[in-house]
Amino acid sequence: MTLSRRDFLKLGALITASTALASCAPFYRKITGDLPATAWASLNPLDFMMLNRITFGARVEERNRLAEIGLQNYIEEQLDFESIDDFSCDLQLSSFKTLDKDANELEGISNQLFDGYDRETVPNELRQAKLIRQLYSKRQLYEVMVDFWSDHFNIFIEKGECFYLKTVDDREVIRKHALGSFHDLVFASAHSPAMLTYLDNQANEKSHPNENYARELMELHTLGVDGGYSQQDVMELARCLTGWSVKKHFWLGEFVFREEQHDSGIKKVLGHTIQPEGQKEAERVIEMLVKHPSTAKFIATKLCRRFLADNPSQEIIEKVAKTFLQTDGDIKSVLRVVLLDGLAYLQPKYKRPSNFVLSASRMLNVETDGVAINQHLLRMGQQYFKFPTPDGYSDHSQTWQGNLMPRWQFAFDLIRNEMENTKHNLQNLLNVLLTENLEEDIDAISSLLLGSPIERLIRDQLIDSVTSAGANADEALQVITASLIASPAFQWR
């Protein structure tokens, strides 16, 4: 059967029109004892929703593990990420030549016009590696937090020398501290050549103070826009940061403090007098910022928005912020409160493009090198490290609800294996069921993708629509699977 895109859209429209799947929130049918036996565990709706927040789309083995040990124990396993064997994912990254290089080496690679290297080699490998980790790593909560902090400390990879400096920032700042201490994370970011370059602090000197980094350090990284600082505080912090720069020659791309460019006068930030101490001045301000109650509330709000709801309850925000202050910003302790106490506040969230393509790919055990999927992310507006402003890609559902056609196209290309070096394993997943019954197969795959089978009436209408066009059982299953991925229900998590 050759299915045209028009035919495919008609099938998707059938799902879209159904009362079960066309709502603005996911549909979860109550799981009953008469469902067909499947190779993947049935989860209650809240556990299924939370599992899809702490992963990039729950694989069969992750569903089964959660069903076996319970949500709390599962979260504890994921928080202890270093004890999780991730050899298979690391093996897939072993062919990349740039991920472990220092800035000086990366700049040299970027200037080579032979042996397959050029200016795009370093950023392309970084993007590809990020997707492969999100897709294949068993350390899913860790990768989710890497993604969260990458947005929080956003760096536009195409600005200046960030195209190679970001690789070091990703390794030494974000990935190194993603589940560690917020203090250490901010401190590392403040000394990151990529961040200083992106926000122009390498041009911040006493004769011409540049406020860009000082402003974003307060507004986006710590206190938040309503965190109680003033324009005068920004100006004074910028003075503290004069001389914080990046080496241009020997040890290219490393942090350097240039004493001769530093404003050595007394400053006053957030009501505190900062005595002249050179590099230590800004570091003392950072110590104040990371312990500030406004920072605790700001970070708590963003974490609750990422994991729980677009407009999280003030009650859970306050509880998370309290834990943040009590633990000096210990990220694991904070996440326990978000993920366990926050379960009662869980609401549907619309998938960002990365969550959409990754959830479909992970649930169908896709094999890929990531290149073609990254191209789909570009079309959907979320290519990694490509957001130009410091606030990072939005976490609000409304931002991403406008254009569904690229998502439909992805579902179409994925299920027909039309993406280069990318192949789904739908049939292999279903082979373990030992059934040749199309209705039961569709119940199983919709349970995998949506958390429960679709209504039987809708299922039977889909089968009739496809088989009447001449499809055999295998073709019908693939077409309906693609339609499920393109359906409104799958756009939510």
N, C-alpha and C positions, 0 to 999 in steps of 0.2 A: 504493500500500500504506500503510495506517495501522498503525503499530506501537505497541502499548501498552507501558507501562513494564514490565509483567509479562513480556511477550514479550522485551523488551530484556534484562531481568535473566536470563532463561533462556539467551539467547545468551552473555551474559557468563559465566554459570555453566559453559557448555561450554568456554570458554577456561580458566576457573579450574580446571576438573577435569583439564585436559590435563597430562600429565607434563612437557611442554615449557615451559609458562608458569606453572604454579602453584607453583613453588619460591619460596624466600624470597630469591632473587637473580635477576638478569636472565639470560635465556637467549640465548646467542649461538651460532648454528649456524656451523660452519666455512664460509667463503665459497668457493665453487668456481666453476669456469669455466662451468658450465652454467646459471647464473642468467640470467634475462631481462635484456636491455639496458634500462637505466633512465637517466633524466635526471640522477640524482644518483650521485655516486661511491660505490663500496663502500669502506669503511674497515676496517682490522683492529680487533678488539674493543677493544684498549687505547686506540687513537686515538679511536674512537667514544665510549668512556666518558669520556676526558679532555676531548674537545670538548664534551660535555654537562656538564662541570664548569666550563669557562671561558666557557660561554654559558648562556643560559636555555633551551636547546633548540636544536639545530643546524638552521639553515635549509639548504636545498639549496645555495645559493651558498657557505655557510661550509664545508660538507662538501667541495665541489669545490675550494675554495681550499686547504684543508688537504691534500687529496690531491695538489694541484699542487705545493706548496712544502714540504711536510713540517711536522711538529709544531713543531719548534724555531723555524723561520722564522715560522710562524703565530703562535706566542706572542710573538715579537719584534715583529711587526706590531701585535698587540693591546696590548702594553706601550707602544708609541709611539702612544698613543691620539689625541694632539692632531693627528697627521698624517692621521688617518682622516676623510674627508669625511662629516659627519653632517647634512648640510643637510636631507635629507628628514625626519629625525626632528625636527630643530629647527622645521621648518615646521609639523609637527603640534602643536607646543607653542605656536605663535605666538598662538593664540587665548586662552591663559590670561593673566589680567591681574595675577596676584599673585606669580608666581615670582621676579621681579626687584625687588620692592619692599622698602624698609627696614621695620623694625619699626613705626615711627611711622605709616607709610602703611598697613601691614597692620592695625594696630589700628583705624584710621579706617574701612577697608573693612569690617571685622568688625562695626562698630557701625551700618553703614548698613542700613536696612530697605527700601531702594528700589533701583531699577535692577538687580534680581536679586541683590543682595548681602545676606548675613546672616552670622551667626556661623560657619556651616558652610562658607562659600565658600572661605576660605583653606585649611583642612585638606583639604577635598575636592579642590581643585585640586592640592594637593601629592601626595595619594594617586594621583590620576588621572595626573599627570605622571610619577610614579615608574613606574607600570605601563607607560605608553606608551614611556618610555625603555627599559625592560627588554625590551619586545616588539619595538621597531622600531630601536633604536640599533644601528649597526654597531660601536660601541665596546663590545662585549659584556663583555670582561674588566674594563674600567673599571667598567661597571655592576654586575658581580658583586662587585667590591670596594667599591663604594658601598653595596651591600646588606650586605656583611660588616661594614663599619665602622658602619653604621646600627644593627646589632644590638649590636656591641661597645660603642658609645657610645649605648645606647638611651635614648630620651626618650619618655615617655608623653604623647601630644599633647593629651590631655584634662585634664591637670593644670594648673590656673590659667591663666596667660597663655601657656603652651606652645602653645596651639592656633594662635597666629600667630607666636610666636617660633621655632618649629621650622622654619618655611620659611626663615628667615635662617640658622639652624644648618645645615640641609641644604645650602644654597648655599655658605656661607662656611667651614664646618668640614669636613663630610664630602666633598662633591663637590670642593671646592678641593684637598684633600690626600689623596684616596683612593689615588693612586699616586705620592705624594711621599715626604715624610719623616715617620716616626712621631713624631719629636720635634715637628715643626710641627703635626701632627694633634692630639696631646695638648695642646700649648700653646694651640692655637685653641679646643679644647673647653673647657679650663679657663677661658677668658675668654668663653665663650658664654653670653649671657643665658638662653637656653633651658635649658642644662645647669644653670646656677646656680639657676634657678627650680625646675626639676624636682627637684633634690636639696637644695633649701631653703637654699642658701648665702646667698641674699639676706637671710636671717634670722640669719646667723651674725655675732654681734657679741660684743665682749669681755665684756659682762656676762652673756650667755647663749650660750656657744659651741654651735654646731650641728655635729655630727660627720658628718652624712649624706654630704656630698660628699667629705670627706676619706677616709671609709671606702671609698667606691666608687672613688675615684681610685686607691687602692692595691689593693683587692680585685678590681675588675673591669676597670679601665682599664690598669693597669701590672703590678704584681707578681704578682697572682693570690692566691687565698685561702691558699695554702701558700707564699707568697713570702718569708716570714721577717720580717714586721712584727708588731708587738704592738699591743695596745689603747692602750698609752701613746703609741706612734708616731701612731696615729690621733688621739688627743687633742691631741698637739703640732702635728700638721699642721693640725688644725681651728683652732688658735690662729693659725697662720701665715695662714690663709685668712679670718680675721675682717676684715670691712670690704670683702670682695669682693662686689659687689652689682650691682644693675640700676637704671638711671635710671627714675623713675616719672613725670616731668613733661616738661621740655624734653628733646628727643632721647630720647623714650620708648623703652624697650627696649634701650638700649645699655649696655655694661659700664661700671661706675664703681667706683673704689676710694675708700672713705670712711675717711679717716685717723682721724676722731674715733671710729669704731667698732672700730678695730684694736687688738689686744692688742700693746703695744710691748715686752713682756718678752722675755728670751732663751728660745729653744726648743731642744729636742734631738730630732732625727728620725733614725731608723736609725743612731744612734751619732754623728751629726754635729751640732755646735753651730751653731745658726742665730742670728746676731747681728741685732739690731733694724734692719730696713731697709724697713719698710713693705711695699708691694706686692711688692718683690723677694724677700722671704722665701719665700713660697710658690713663686715662680718658680724659686728656687734648688733647692727640694726637687723640683720637677718635673724639673729637669735631672738630678738624681740618679736619680729613678725611671725615666726613659726609658733610661738607660744601664745599669741594674741587670741582672745576669745572670738574676735571676728573671723580669724582664720579658721578656727575650729568649726564655726557655723558655716562658713563658705565651703569648706571641703566636705563637711557632712552633707550639705545640700546637694552638691554635685554628685557625690557617691550615691545618695538616695535616688537622685534623678536617673543615674545610669542603671542602677540595679532594680529600682522599685517602681517608680512612676514619674511621669512628666512633671506633675505638681505634687511632690511628696508631702505627707502629713508633717506639720510642725512638731507633733509629738515625737515622731521617730527621729526627725532632724535633731531635736534637742537632746535626745538620748545618745545619738551618735556623737554629737559635738561634746557632750560631757565625757564620754569615753576617750575621745581624742585628747582632751585636756588632761585627763587623769593618767593617761599612758604616754604623755609627751609625743603624741602623734605616731604611736606604733600602728602601722597600717593593718597588720593581721588582727590586732585586738579590735580595731575600728570595724573591720569587715565582718567579724563575728556578729557584732550588733546589727549591722546593716542586713546581713543575709538571714539571720535567725530571728531576731526580734522584728525585723522588717517584713517577715513573711505575712504578717497580718495586714500589711499595708500594700501588698503587691497588686499592681494594676497592669493591664495590657499596655505594651509599648510597640509602636510601629518600628519595624526593622530598618536600620540604616542600610545603605547598599551593601556594605561589607558583611553585615549580619545576614542579609538575604542570600547573597551568593555563597557564603560560607556554610550557612545552615543547610541549604540544598545540597551542597557538595559533600558535607560531612555525613549527612543522613543517608546519602546514596553511595557512600564509600568511593567517592570520585578519586581517580588517579590522575595527577596533573603535575606539570612543572610550574604552574602558576602564571605563565606569561599571558595566555589567552584570557584567563579570568581577570587579571589585572587590567586588560584592555576593556573588559566589560565594566569594571569599576570606574574607569575613566569616563565611559559613556554615561554612567549613572551619577557622576559628579562627586565621587569620593576616592579618587586615586590617592594612594598613601603619600604623605608628606607633601601634598600639593596645595594645601589650603593656605592662601596668602596672608591672612591676618592672624594675629597672635592668639585669638580665642579658640582656634581649632574647630573641627567639624562639629556641628550642632548635635545636641543630645535630645532635642525636642522633636516629637513625632511629626508635628505640622510641617517642619522644614522639608521632609522627604516625601510627602504625600502627593506631590503635584504630578509627576511624570511616571506613569507605570509602563509605558511602552518598552523602555530598555530592559525592564524586568521580564516582561513577556518574551522579549527576544532572547534573553539569557536562558529562560526555561526551554524555549524551542530549540536553541542550539545545543544545550546541555543534553537533553533527552535523546536527540538525534546524533549525538557524538560528533557534532560539527565544529567543535573547538579543537584547534591543533594541540596535540600532545595532552589531550584531556579525554577521559573515558569514565563513564559511570559504571556501577556494578549492581544495577537494579536486579538483574536476573540472578546473580550470585546470592544476593540477599534473600530472594524468594525461594531459591533452591532448597534452603534449609527447612522450608515449611512442608516439603513433600506433598504439595497439592497441585492439581491441575485444574482447579476450579477458579474461574476468572473472578467471580463475585468475592470469594474468600481472599484471593490475592489483592483485590482492590481494598477490601476491608483492612487487610494487613498493612498495605503501603500507606493508606490514609491514616491509620493509627500511628505509623512510624512518623509521618510528616506533620500531622496535625494534633496528635495526642489521643485521638479516638477515631473510629470509623465515621464516615459521612452518613447521612440519612440514607436508608436503603432506597427510597424513592429516587433521590438524586443520583445515587450510584447506578441504579437501573436505567435511568434516563441517559446517563453518560455512556453506558455500554451500548444502548440502542443507537445512539447517535454515531458512535464509532463503527460498530459492526455493520450498520446499514450502509456505510460508505465502503464496505468491502474489506475491513480489517480482520485479520485473524486474531486469536487470543493474545499472542505476544505483542502484536502491534497495538491492539486496543489498550493493553496495560501500559505501554510506554506513553501513548497519547494522553491517557487519563492521568498518569503520573505528572506529565508536563503541565496539564491543566490544573492539577492540585497545587503545584509549585507557583503557578501564575495566579492562583485564586487569591481573593482578598484575605481569606483566613490565614494563608501562609505568610502574608506580609506582616503579621503581628507575632509577637513572642511574649 
